[in-house]
Amino acid sequence: MTPTSFSSISPKKIRVIGVPLDLGQSRRGVDMGPSAVRVAGLEARLETLGHIVEDGGNVAVAIAEQKKVGDQHAKYLKEITATCTKSAELVLKALESDHVPLVLGGDHSVAAGTVAGVAEFYRRKEQKIGLIWIDAHSDINTPDSSPSGNVHGMPLAAIMGLGPSELGNIFNFSPKVHAENCVLVGVRDIDAIEKENIRKAGIEVFTMRDIDERGMRVVVEEALRIAGRDTVGYHISLDMDWIDPEDAPGVGTPVRGGATYREAHLAMEIISDHGRMLSFEIVEVNPVIDEHNRTAQLAVELAASAFGKKIL
């Protein structure tokens, strides 16, 4: 009989970067997300797995009360672009120093900066990256299509080169990811015009119905195959509102019918098994509407699973 083999985790150097941005949406509180996730013990949990973790602090972010909204179709776009440009530079520096960037949002508009930094690092090596966008929403509105003008509904559009151009052109190239390597997972709340933008962008989408019908394992394996095809690896952008509000009540935009606690862990474990994750971010943790920091604690658990924690 073959003895049980316990898989060992290859230690990584991880740099945590906080981006306490809440200008992308109208419900306040996600600016406290990075603090909530740190308080929930992120660093210690990852170090328990054998990783070397350093905290790179927070990117400076403008306060809404001190700024003008600007264009009603893309509110605070100037300030959001400035923050994302700074965070993109920090992500690039982390990769240059052989660290895996772990970005804590903030609202999902921070992803425009994270992906820009990762894509730029590999572009300099003439390599391309994939992107897995795990979210209840598709975040592919443009200033022309957005019903609210909230930029946290636009970062994927910016990354894919649909606009807003200021946010999409960080490091002066666009798109950041090719359509054939971009995958949406777990969406269940899409605006009518966003459906058109998804078709225009040509990206692959797995809705919650796909997960219900085919199972989480099949969907995630397929998503990783698409994002990993002819790429050096992929960035994982995890919006905590992907998970059902029963398990993750403290999020920017809760929508019923999300992934269960166990499904979410399974997805992260499969991502870890494949070993091609280049960078990771967790966004939209809102402690103001959370219950005893439950959502931030779950975010820490999911990060641990993505970075190699297994049941056995």
N, C-alpha and C positions, 0 to 999 in steps of 0.2 A: 504493500500500500504506500502510495506517495505521501510524504509528510506535507502538512499544510504549509504553504509559503505565504508569509506576510509581506506585502509589497512595501518597499521603503520609499520615502519621498525624497527626491533629489532637492537639497536645500537651495533656495533662491535668495538673492538679495532683493528686497522689496522696498520701494520708497512710497510712503503715503503722502498724497498731495490733497489738501482740502481746498475746495472751491465753493465757499459759502454764498453762492449766487441765488438770489430769489427775485431778480428783476424780470425773469421770463414769464411770470404768471401772476395772477391777481390774488390768489390765496397766499398769505404770508406764512413764514415759519420754516421753510426748507433751508433757509440760511443757517439754521441751527443743526442741520443734518450732520455735517462733519463732526461737530462736537459730540452729538448723541452717539454716533458710531464709535468714536474714540472712547467715550465713557463706558460703552458696552464691552470694552476690552479687546478691541481689534488686534492691537499690537501683540498683547500677551498670547492671544489665541493662535496667531500665526507663528509666533516664536516657539510655542509648544510643539508645533509640527516640524521644527528644525530650521525654519527660515530665519534669515537675518533681516530685521525690520528697522528702518529708520524713518522718522517722521519729518517730512519736508516742510511742515507748517501749512499755513493757509495763504492762498492768493488774496491780495487786497481787492475788495469789491466795493463799488459805490453803494451808498445807501439811497433807497428810492426817494425818501423825504427830502434829500438834498439836490435831486436832479429833476429835470423836466422830462415828461413822458416822451416827447418828440413825436414822430410819425405814429398816428393812431393805428396804422396797419402793421407796425413792427415796433412796439413800445420798448423804449430804453435800448434800442439796437446799438447805438454808439457805445454805451457803457458795457453792454454784454459782449460786444466785439472786443473791446479793450481788455476785459477780464479773460476772455477765451484766448486772446493772443498771448497774454502773460502765462496762462496755464499751459498753452501749447509749448512755450519755450521751456517751462519747467519739466514737462513730460519728455521733451527732446533731450534735455540735460540728463534726466534720470536714465534714459536708454543709453546715452553716450557713456555714462559711468557704470554700465553693465547692471543697472537695476531694473526690475519690473515695476512700471508705474501702477499704483493702485489709487485711483482718483475717487474722492468722496464729494458728491454734490450735496447741496445745491439742486436747483431745478435742471431739467434735462438739456437745457441749452448749453450746459458745460461740455457736453459731448462734442460739440463743434471744435472746441479747443483741444480736447484729449485726442480725438482722431487726427486732427491736423498735426499734432506733435509726433504721434506714432507714424503716420504716413510719411511725414517729412524725413524722419530718421531713416526709414527703409528706402525712400526715394533716392536719397543720397547714395545708397548702395545699389541703386537700380533694381530694387525689389518692390513688389506690391503687396498690400495687406488685404485681408478680408475683414468683414464687419458683421457681427451678430448682434442684432438690436432686439433685446428681450423686453417687451413692453405691452401694456394694455392698449396703448395708442400707437399710431404709425409715425407721428411727429414729422410729417412730410408736407405740412402746409407751407405756403409761401405768403409773403405780404399781400399778394393779390387774392389768395384763396382763403386766408384765415378769417373765421367769423369773429374772433376776439382780438386779434392783433398781438396775442401773447407769444413771445418768441420761443417759449419752451415747447411749442407745437411745431417748430420749424427746423430744429437742428439737423434732422436727417435730410431734409430738402437742401440745406446748406452744404452738407457733406457730399451729396450727390450732384451738386452743381446746378440745382434748380433755383436757388436764391434763398434768402437775401444774399446778394453778392459780397457785401462787406464781411459777413460771417463765413461765407464759403471760400473766400480767397486768402485766408491766413496762410502765410508763407508763399503767396502769389502762385498758387496752382489749384486747379479744380478739374474734375472732381477729385476728392481725396481717396475714394474707393471706387473701383469699377463695378458697374451694376451686376455683372455676373458673379461677383463675390460678396454681395450684400444680401443679408437674409433677415427678415422680420419674423420673430417667434412670439406667439401667444397673444396677438392683437385681438381685441374684441370691441373696440370703440373707435370707429373710423368716420371722419367727416365725409360727406358726399363728394366734395371736390378732391379730397385726399385720394379717393379711389382712382380718380383720373390721374393724379400725380404719381401714384404707384405704378400705373400702367405706363405712364410716360417715362418714368425712371427705369422701368424694366427689371425691377428687383423681385426676388422670390419672397413669398409670404406664406407663413404657416399660421393660421388663425387658431383660436381655442377649439373650434370645431375639428380642425385637423388633429389636434392633440387628443380630443375626446375619441375620435374615430380610429386613429392610427396608433395612439399611445405616445407618451413622452419620449421613450427611448428611440423609436423610429424617427420621430420628427427631429430630435436633436442630432442624431447621427447624420441625417440627411442635410441638416443645416450646416453642420461642421464640414461635410464633404463639399458643399457648395462654396462656403467661405474659404476653404482650404485649397481649392483647385487652382494650381499654378500661382499660389501665394506663399510668402515666407511663414505665414501664420495669420492669426486674426485677433482683433480687439473685441472684447465682450463688454457691451453696454447694458447694464441691468437696472431697469427702472423698477423700484419696489412695488409699484402699483400693478405689476404683472401678476403678483400673488393675490389671492383672494383677500378682501378686506377682513374676513374672519381671522386670518393669520397675520395680516399686515395692515392694521387700521390706520397707522400714522403715516399716510402718504399724501403727496400733493393733490392728486386727482383720483380718488378711489372709484373703482368700477366693480360691481359684483360679477361673479362667475370666473374668477381667475384661477391660476394654478394652485394646487394644494401645497401644504407644507412639504409633504414627501415628494411630490412631483418636482418642486423647485430644487430640492436637494439632489434628486436624481439627475436633473439637467446639469447642475454644477459638477457632480461627480463624473458624468460622462465627458464633460469639457476637460476636466482634469486628466482623465484616462488617456485622452488623445494627445496631450502634452504639447499642443501647438499654440496655446494662448500667449499672446505677446504682452497684453496689458488688460487691465480690468477696471471697471468703474461701477459704482453704486450711486444711484441718484434718487431724488424725490422723497427722502426720509423727512417727515415733518413731525418733530416731537411735540409741537403745540397741540396737535389733535391725536397724539398717540396715547396708549395706555401703559403707564409704567415703563416706558422705553422698549416695549415689546418688539416694535418694528426694527429698531436699531439693533437689538439683540439678534433678531433673525438675520439681518443684513450681515452681521459678524459671522454667524453660523454658515451662511451661504458662501461668504468669502473663504472661510476655512475649507469648505467642500471644494470650491473652485481651485484652491491651492493645495489640494491633495489629501484632505482628511477623509478617511473611510471608516465604515462601521467596523471592519476587521482588517 
